[in-house]
Amino acid sequence: MKEYLLLMFSLIFAQNFILSRFLGLCPFVGVSKRLAAALGMGTAVVFVMTMSCAATFLFYHYVLAPFGMGDFLDIVGFILVIASLVQLVETIMKKTAPGLYASLGIYLPLITTNCAILGATQLRLADLSGQAAAGAIGAGEAFLQNTALGLFGGMGFALALFLMASIRERLEEAPVPKALQGVPIAFIAGAAMALAFYGFQGMV
């Protein structure tokens, strides 16, 4: 349990995919204009990242690694898995929440190429699969750890998106100089958030 708590704290705060690793900046800036859209995108990313890490572990450990294809077919296979999951989320959201689906626009299908999700699937996959193959840990435990990585990484992504949207909605009422309105002030706010989250680095 302690290992999972450390993993959770690390991926949400100390090693946040957006604010520490600078992955997924496109939706971070593009979808953070409105809080409702940010919450919807954050929820979608949590689901897709969790399921992607679970599915890609099984795909890598039982299909690619045994046949020696893990070094050159992993990214292609993972993008296929992620694209399938995004299509599932898009279909469900279109049927159940058409307003949110319309507000997310092009950024929803762009989850397929979100480098944060692909980065999460790559982060510890080969190491965990290798440990499971060598018998250092059970395959079930390796699968749970990789899935938890996706869940906590997605939660960190959603938190950063939520905070950014909250800040940008307030900035709309602030006397921001004309030259800094829009994307420039968003990058400045994002940089300030990254500096704030950097304070968690020494705690893990």
C-alpha positions in Angstrom: 0.0 0.0 0.0 2.9 2.4 0.8 4.3 1.9 -2.7 1.0 2.8 -4.3 0.6 5.9 -2.0 4.1 7.1 -3.0 3.2 6.4 -6.7 0.0 8.4 -6.3 1.7 11.4 -4.7 4.6 11.3 -7.2 2.4 11.2 -10.3 -0.1 13.8 -9.1 2.3 16.3 -7.7 6.0 15.7 -7.9 6.1 14.1 -11.4 3.0 15.5 -12.9 2.9 14.7 -16.6 2.0 18.3 -17.6 3.8 20.4 -15.0 6.9 18.3 -14.5 7.4 16.3 -17.7 5.7 18.9 -20.0 3.7 16.3 -21.9 0.1 17.0 -23.1 0.6 20.8 -23.4 -1.8 20.9 -26.4 -5.0 20.1 -24.5 -3.6 21.8 -21.4 -3.7 25.2 -23.3 -6.5 24.5 -25.7 -9.2 23.0 -23.4 -8.5 25.0 -20.3 -10.5 28.1 -21.4 -13.7 26.8 -19.6 -13.9 24.8 -16.4 -16.7 22.5 -17.7 -14.7 21.5 -20.8 -11.5 21.0 -18.6 -13.4 18.7 -16.3 -14.8 16.7 -19.2 -11.4 16.4 -20.8 -9.8 15.5 -17.5 -12.3 12.7 -16.9 -11.8 11.4 -20.4 -8.0 11.4 -20.0 -8.2 9.6 -16.6 -10.3 6.9 -18.2 -8.2 6.5 -21.4 -4.8 6.7 -19.6 -5.9 4.1 -17.0 -7.3 1.7 -19.6 -4.4 2.3 -21.9 -1.8 1.4 -19.3 -3.8 -1.8 -18.4 -4.3 -2.9 -22.0 -0.8 -2.1 -23.2 0.8 -4.0 -20.4 -1.2 -7.1 -21.4 -0.4 -6.5 -25.1 3.3 -6.0 -24.4 3.8 -8.8 -21.8 1.8 -11.5 -23.6 2.2 -10.6 -27.3 5.1 -8.4 -28.1 7.8 -9.4 -25.5 7.5 -13.2 -26.0 8.1 -12.8 -29.7 10.9 -10.3 -29.4 8.9 -7.4 -30.9 8.8 -5.2 -27.8 11.6 -2.9 -29.0 10.2 -1.9 -32.4 6.5 -2.5 -32.5 5.5 -1.2 -29.1 4.7 2.4 -30.1 2.7 1.4 -33.1 0.7 -1.2 -31.1 0.1 1.2 -28.2 -1.2 4.0 -30.5 -3.7 1.4 -31.9 -4.8 0.5 -28.4 -5.1 4.2 -27.4 -7.0 5.1 -30.6 -9.5 2.3 -29.9 -10.2 3.5 -26.4 -10.5 7.1 -27.5 -13.1 6.0 -30.1 -15.0 4.3 -27.4 -14.9 7.4 -25.1 -15.9 9.6 -28.1 -18.9 7.4 -29.0 -20.1 7.3 -25.4 -19.7 11.0 -24.8 -21.5 11.8 -28.1 -24.5 9.8 -27.0 -24.6 10.8 -23.3 -23.2 14.3 -23.2 -23.6 16.0 -26.6 -23.0 19.5 -25.2 -19.7 18.5 -23.6 -18.8 16.6 -26.8 -19.3 19.7 -28.8 -17.3 21.9 -26.4 -14.3 19.6 -26.5 -14.3 19.7 -30.3 -11.1 18.6 -32.0 -9.3 18.1 -28.7 -11.2 14.9 -27.9 -9.9 12.8 -30.9 -6.5 14.4 -30.3 -6.3 12.3 -27.1 -5.2 9.6 -29.5 -1.9 11.5 -30.1 -1.7 12.9 -26.6 2.0 12.4 -25.7 1.1 12.2 -22.0 -0.9 9.1 -22.5 1.7 7.5 -24.8 4.4 8.5 -22.2 2.4 6.9 -19.4 2.2 3.6 -21.3 6.0 3.7 -21.9 7.1 4.9 -18.4 7.6 1.7 -16.5 6.1 -0.9 -18.9 9.3 -2.7 -20.1 10.7 -2.7 -16.5 7.6 -4.2 -15.0 7.2 -6.7 -17.7 10.8 -7.7 -17.4 10.5 -8.2 -13.6 7.3 -10.2 -14.1 9.0 -12.4 -16.8 12.0 -13.0 -14.5 9.8 -13.9 -11.6 10.9 -10.9 -9.4 7.2 -9.9 -9.0 4.0 -11.6 -10.1 2.4 -10.7 -13.4 -0.7 -9.7 -11.6 1.2 -7.3 -9.3 3.1 -5.8 -12.4 -0.3 -5.3 -14.1 -1.7 -3.6 -11.1 1.3 -1.3 -10.7 1.1 -0.3 -14.4 -2.6 0.3 -14.2 -2.2 2.4 -11.1 0.5 4.4 -12.9 -2.1 5.3 -15.6 -4.8 6.1 -13.0 -2.6 8.4 -10.9 -1.0 10.0 -14.0 -4.4 10.7 -15.4 -5.5 12.2 -12.0 -2.5 14.5 -12.1 -3.3 15.5 -15.7 -6.9 16.3 -14.7 -5.8 18.3 -11.6 -3.4 20.4 -13.7 -6.2 21.0 -16.3 -8.7 21.9 -13.6 -6.4 24.4 -11.9 -5.5 26.0 -15.2 -9.1 26.4 -16.2 -9.9 28.0 -12.9 -7.1 30.4 -13.3 -7.9 31.3 -16.9 -11.6 32.0 -16.1 -10.5 34.4 -13.4 -7.9 36.0 -15.8 -10.7 36.9 -18.2 -11.9 39.5 -15.6 -8.4 40.7 -14.8 -6.8 43.8 -16.5 -4.3 41.7 -18.5 -2.3 43.8 -21.0 -3.6 43.3 -24.6 -0.3 41.9 -25.8 -0.6 39.1 -23.2 -4.2 38.2 -23.5 -5.2 34.7 -24.6 -2.4 32.1 -25.1 0.5 34.2 -23.8 -1.0 34.7 -20.3 -1.9 31.1 -20.3 1.7 30.0 -20.8 2.8 32.5 -18.1 0.2 31.0 -15.7 1.3 27.5 -16.7 4.9 28.3 -16.0 4.0 29.7 -12.5 2.1 26.5 -11.8 5.0 24.4 -12.9 7.3 26.3 -10.5 4.8 25.8 -7.7 4.6 22.1 -8.3 8.4 21.9 -8.5 8.3 22.4 -4.7 7.0 18.8 -4.3 10.1 17.3 -6.0 12.1 16.9 -2.8 9.2 15.2 -0.9 9.3 11.9 -2.9 
